[in-house]
Structure formats: C-alpha cells, structure tokens
C-alpha cells in the first residue's frame, strides 16, 4: 500500500523496502548506515550523512495514520495533514510553505494508513529555520471554524477528482474494502465522503492533541550533516517540547477466510478494461512474517518488470495483454497484500486474462522456481538499491516508513543478508502460504452501465 502526498492521497503496494545483495557490496555492509539518538522528550532522531551536495532533506514522521482513526471519522489523519499548513500562533495561513520557497526549498507532506510525514528539501544552512517552523506547528497549530470549513471543501473535492471521477481508483477502493473486512486498512486514506463532510474543528483538534507529540514523532535528516552537527540543533529546537501520553496502536485483525471475493465495477467512462487481484499477505511485523523476504523475491520473479514471468507470458508470448505485473511491500504495521494487475489487449475478455493468470499461478505452485531465477531477481534488486543509496530523500523515506510501521532499523540495515539468504524452497513455501483463493479479492473494471452491473460476488 505506497505513500500518499497531498497531491495524491492513495497508497499502493508497489514500493518495497529495497536492499543489496552480496554481489554488489559486502554482505556485512549496511544499507544506509544511519546514526541514531533520542531526545529527553522521547523524540527519535535518525541521521543519514551524504556529503555530495550542501543540501538536506528534513522530515518529521508521526506514528499515526488513517488506520489509527476512530471509526466514524475516516479521513481525519489526511485532513489534519492539510490543516497543518494553515498557520500557527506565529505563522499566518500558508506562510510556512511561502517561507520555505523564499529560501530556495521545497516542502510537502503525505499520509498513509500507518503514518503521516512532513518534509522540506533545503540548503543545509537553512535547516535550523525549517526545524524551528516544524517544531512550532507540532504544538502551536492555530485552527478556527472558517479554516476547517474551507479545507474540508478542499479534501472533499480532492476525493471527487481522485476517486469518484476515476473508475480505476474506485475499483481499488472497493477491493480493499472487501479484502479487509475487519481491519481499518479497508478504509480509504482520504476517507468516506459522508464522514468527511462531518469532520469538525473538534475532530481535528482532538486528533492533533492525541497523536502529535514529540514522543510519537521521528526526526530524520538526510544529507550534508552528521549526528554531532544535528544533535545540538535537535536538542535546542525540538527538545523543549514536552512529551505526553499517546494511545497504544491497537487495531482489529482479519479473521481466516475461506471464500474468494469478486468486485465488478462498470462505468461508461471506462475506455480500457482491467483485471486485478489482491491476496492478503504478511508484513515484516504481522502475520506469517517468516515469508516476507521470500515474497519480495517471488514478486520480483513473478511480476516485477518486463522480464517477469507474468509479463513474458501474457504480453510477449500470448499477446493477450498490453501490461501485466505484481506488487508487494512488507513495510506495514499489520498484514498487507500482494497485488496482480493486468491490462487486456484490445477486446480480450477478462475471463481469458483470469484463466491465463490462474494458469501462471498454478504453474508456479506445481513446478516451483529455478535457482537462476532467484539469483537474477536478486541482481535486479541490487541495481535499484545502489541508486537508492545515493539519493538524498530516499534514505529518509525508507527509514521513516519502516520506523512508523514498527519495523526496526536493523531490518533495513540487515536487509542485504536476509534477502541474500532466501532460497527457492523459501519462495515456494511463501507462495503456497499466500496465493490462496480464500484470502483474495478479484476485481474487474469494465465499460458499461453502473446501475445494473456493479457489485460484489463471493464464491467458494
């Protein structure tokens, strides 16, 4: 499920925690080699040094997201993210971003199910400035009824543009609601419109006062700075903010299912049909966690890119699809999903696509994977990891996403060794555990009359 900026509040499972394999770097090398310390108020601080340019990415992550919302106020996490840009006791409405821009920087924020994050990319000598402003809005957010009413209209319009007017997004929303029948991952990050329309000043203030505390936050700075340089800044700017009690993140979990589900969404605006399927899958933190590393390699073999089994079979060999792939990330607080996505070629019927995908899954489960496929998949992950190590914002985002999902830094730093230890047998055990129809939802997006053809089906 991928992160959700204000410009796009939807999450997919496409972003996986990346790593390196022994062929690229020594197996005992870390991925990002961060420095870490904690302030007296409980705020966690992570520093990744990159001296390639005199710039930094400054991020504050909160361990709260859409899955932590109280039932009935869906969308409040994302709504508060918007409101955080509307001013404080000392900054006028919108002045935060204007100051960042005047100082040559960029800023934004994003919300997902497990976290909310705010970031600025600035020259290193402007770091104290953005730290002071971020610390200010952690405790001094200024809200009134007019601001809340205006911003509520903004997020409702955002939902209409990005979900209600987008059949593909509506299908994914409905599939997640069917897949997660008990867990709040089934709620859209942006919220259900009828609940969004009722979000109040009191709802926003309560969410802010409940979750936005330094002991529930992680400061991550990546770039031209090290821990010795950052520590005095963090202690003087964030350190004085008092800690306060924060609720435990307790969420209902999914029961065992024995019924495959199917969503059919028809819309006259659909120009190209599509087929997709989600399977419940473990994360690093929840479910059959022993399969998480093997599933990443399996995903690379089965559906990642134009060399994957799925693409070669459906697109290149059979010619029945113009696109085919899969996606999986284990970096979630609770169980997540592995998704398969296919775009048919022309008027190829969805039944043909589904039969072809099922045949590929059956072939995988019956004949397994070859050792050369496993090694090739690892080599492809190596290349992605090399580029990520050199980026400015990538380390901050990867580490922040892991920490807010309850995943330790060791999981990130030891990723090369753990992924390197995955075997063909591990992959097959993971495939048999996860690719089960009773833990899946299949979705069809079709042109047609929505009044008569859209619906949810369940089948043994």
N, C-alpha and C positions, 0 to 999 in steps of 0.2 A: 504494500500500500504506500508511493513516492510522496514527497513533501509538497506543501501547498502554500505558495506565496499569495499575497493579497491579490495579485493579478490572476491567480489561478488556484482555487482552493481545493483541488481534487488530488487524491493520492492514488498511486498505483503501486503495484508490487515490482515495478521494473528496476528500482535501484537496489542493488545488492551490496552488502559490505564487501569491499574489494580487498585483495591481498596479493602476496607474491609467493612464488614457488622457488624451490631450491635452484632451478636453472638460472634464475635472474639475479638473486642475491644470496648471501649465506643464510642457511636455514635458521641461524640464531639471531638474525637481524630483525629489529622491529620494523613495523610498517611506517609509523610517523615519529617514533621516539619522543613522545611528549614529556614535558616537565609538569609536575602537579604539586599543588599545595592547597591548603584550606584556610580560609579566614576564620577569625574567632567567632563570627556570627553564623558559621556553618556553610558559607558560600564556597562552592568548589571552584578551583581555578586550574585551567589547563593552558599550557603554552607550547606552541609548535614553532620553532625557530626556522626562518627561511630568509637568508641574507641576500637573496637575489635582487631585491629592489627595496627602496626605503618606504615601504607601504605595509599596512597590516589589515587583516580582517578582524573586526571586533564583534563578538557575538555574545548575547545573553540568552540562555535557554532556560525555560521553565518546565519543570516536570509536571505538566498538566496539558491536556488536550481535549479533543471532542469526546473521547471515551470516558473522561472523568466528569462529564456534566451530569447534573441531577436530571432524572427523567422529567420531561415536560418543558425543559428549557434548551432544547437542542439548538446548536449554533452559537451559544453564548461564548465559547472559547474564541471562535473566529471573530465574533462581534467585538469582544474586548480587544483583540489584536488591532482592529480598525480604530477603536476609541483611544488606544494608546498614542496615536498620532494627533489627537485633537487638542493637546495642550496640558500644561500643569499649572501649579500656582505661580510659577515664574516664567513659563513659556506660553506664548499665545497659540491659538489654534493653528496647527500646521507649521509652526516656527521651527520645530525640531528638524524636519526634512529640509527646510529652507537654509538653515544654518549649515547643515552637512553639505548641501550643494554649493553654498558660497565658499566653503573651504575645500572645494575640489573633490568631494567624496560622493559616495552613493549609499543609500540606505533602503531597507525594506524589511519585511517580516513574513513569516509563514506559520501556518497552523496545520497540524495533523492530528491523528487520533491520540497520540501519546505525548505530544509536546507542542509548545509554542516558542518561537525563536525570533529574535530581533538582531539585525546586523547592520554594520557600517563598514565600507571599504574606504580607508583614508590614508593619507600620508602619516608616517609614524609620529611626526611631531604634532599631529592633530589628535592623537589618541587620547590624551587627557581630556580634551574638550568633549569628545563623544562619550567617554566614560562618565563624565560629570552629568551629561544630559540623560544618559541611560539610567544612572543611579537616581536622578531626580524623578523620572517617571515611574520608577519602581515603587515610590512611596507617596508622591505628590500629584497623582493624576487628578485633573480637575474636570468634573463632569456636571452637566446640567441637563434638564429635560429637553431643551431645544437641540443640543448636540446629539443626544441619544435619538431623538425623533429623526433628525436629518440622516444620521449614519445608519439607522435601521432601514430607511428607504434605500440607501445605497446597497446594503447587503441583500435586500430582497430583489432589487433589480439585478444584482450580480448573479443571484441564483437563477433568475429567469433567463438571463443571457447564456449562462454556462451549463445549466442543466435542463430547465424546462424547454428551452428552444433548441436543445441538442439531443436528438434521439439516442445517439451513442452513449452520452453521459447518463441519460435516464435509464437506459438498459443496465449499465454498470451499477447504478444506484439501487435498482430493484434486485439485481443479482446478489449484491452484498446484503441487502435486507433479507433475502431468502436464505443465504448461506449462514449468516449469523442470526439465528432465531432467538438467541438469548443474550448474546454478548453485545455491548454497545458499539463494536466495530460495524454493526449493521445500520447504525445511524449515519447519515451524511455529515461530513465535517461542517459544511456550511449550514446545516440544519434543515428541518422540515418547514416548509413555508408557513403553515398555520401556527407553528410555535415561534418562528422568527418574528411574526407580526405582533406577538405579545411580549417580546423581550423588553424589559423596562430598565429604568435607571437603577432601581433597587437590585435587579438581577445582575447588572454589570458591576455595581459596587460590591455586592456580596461575593461574586466570583473573584474580583480583584483582591479584596481583603482576605479571602480564604486562601488563595494559592500564590499570590505574587509576594513572596518573602525571600530574603537572601538565602536562607537555609533550604529553599526549594528551587534554587537557581544555580546555574553553572555558567561561569565566565570562561570563554575560550578566546584566545588571541593567537592568531597565526600570522607570521611574517617576520619583519625585521626587528625582533625583540626577543629577549630570553627571560627566564623566570626571575633572575636577580634584578633586571630592569623593571619588570612588571610588578613585582611584589609590593614595593613601596607605593606605587600608584593605586593598586587594588586595595591595600590596607587603608590608605587615606581617603579614597573616594567611596568604595563600597563597604569598607569595614565598619563605619559608624552606624550603618543601617541595622536596627535591632532585629534579631530573629524572633519568630513567633511560632506557635504550634500550627502544623499543617496536617490535614487529614491523611490517613493511610489510603493508598490507592487500592481499593478492594472492588473487584468487578465480577459480575456473574460470568460463569464459563459455559461453554457449549456442551449439551448432552451428547451421547452417542446417537448417531442417526443410522437408519437402515433404509432410507428412501431417497432415491435420486430425485432432484427437483429440476424443473424446466421453466424458463421465463421466455415468453414470446411477445415481443414488442413490435407493433406495426405502426407506421406513420407515413402519411402521404409525402412528407418531405424527404424520406429516405431515398437516396439515389443509388446507393450500393449496399446490398445486404451484407451482413457479417455474422460470424459464428464465434462463440467463445464459451469457455468452461472454467469454473473455479473449483479447486479442491481445497478443503481445509488442510493446513499443513502446520507443522511445528515451527516455532521461532527458536532463537537461542535461549529464551527464558521460560517457555511454556510448551506443554505437550511433549511429544516424543523427541526431546531435544537432541538425542544422540544421532538423529538423522539430518540435522540442519546442514552440516558441512557437505555430506554426500548429496543432499538435494541441490546445493549450489552447483556442484559439478554435473549432476544429472540435468539440471536446467540448461547448462551450457551445451551439453551434448544434444539434448532433445530439441531445444527450441530457440537457442540464442544465436541469431545472425543467419547469414546466407549459407553457412557451412553446416548448419544443424540438420538433424535427421528430418525434422518436420518440414523445413523449407525445401530441402532437396527432394523429398518425396512428393509433396503436394504441389509445389511451384515448378520445380525443374523437371521432374520425371513425369508426373501425371498431367501437369498443366491445368489442374482444376482450381488453382488459387493464384492470386497475384501477391499475396502476403501471408505468412504463417510464422508463428513464433510462440514462445512461452516466457514467463517472467516469474521470479521468486526472490524475495528478500526475507531473511530470518530476523531482521533488526526491528522487532516489535515487542511490546511489553507482554502480550498474550499471543495465543495462536494466530497465525496469519493464513495466507492462501498462496497456492501456486496457480497461475492462470495460463490458459492456452487461448490464442487468438488467431483467427483465420478470416481472410477476406476472399470470398469466392471470385473466380474468374468469370466475368460476364454473368450469364444467366444460369450458372451451375447451381443446382438446387442444394439447400442446406443439408438435406438428407445424404447427399453424396459426400459433402465435406465431413459430416459427422461420422459416416462409415469409414472414411479414409483415416481420420484421426484415431478412431477406435482401433482400427487395424494396426496403426503405428504403435499405439499403447500396448496392444496385445502382443505384437512382435517384441517389443521391449521386455515385457514381463515374461515371455516364454523363452527368449533366446539370450537376453541379457545384453551387456555392453562389452566391447572389446577393450583390451588394455591400451591399444593405441589411441582409442577414442578418449579414454580417461586422460592420457598424457597430453594429447592435443588440446583438450579442454583446459587443462591447467596452464598450458603455454599461452593460450589466448587471455586467460585471466592475468597472467604475468604482464602482458603488454599494457593492459588497462591500468594495472597497479603502478607501473613505472610512471605513467603520465600523472596519475593522481598524487604521487609523492611530490611532484614538482609544482603542483598548483598552489595558489595562495589560499583560496577559500575551501578547497576540497578537504583538507585535514580537519578544519574546524567543523565542517558539516558532518563528516563521517564520525568524528569523536562525539560531537554533541548529540547526534541521533542515537548513537549507541548508549550513551550515559542516561539520556532521558527515557530509554526503553529498559533500563535496569540491567544493561549489559556492561560488564566491567571493561576497563581499558585493556586488561590482559587478553580479552577476546579479540580485540582489534590488533594488538601488537603480536600475539601468537598465531594470528591467522595464517601466516605462511606455513608454519609447521603443521597446523591442524588440517589445513586443506591439502597439504602435501601428503598426509598420511591416509587420505581417502583411497579406498580400493574399489575394484569392480564389484566385489561382494557387498561392500557397504552401500554402494549405489543401488544394487538390486534389492537389498533389504529396505532401503528408503522408498524405492518405487512401489514395492508391494504394500508397504505400510500406508502410503499416502494416496496412490492412484486407485481409490476405491469409489465406485459409483455412489454408494450410500452417503458419502461425505462430499458430494459435489452438487453444483448447480450449473446447468447448461443454458445458455442464452442465445436467442435468435433475434436479429434485427432485420425487419422486412418492410418493404413498401406495402402500403395498404390502408384500410380503414381502421383507425384505432378504436372506434366504437364497438366493433364486432370481433376483433381478432387478438387483442392484447390480453394476456392472462398468465397465471401461474398454474403449472401442472406438476403433480407428483406421481411417481410410478415406482413400483417395486423393481 
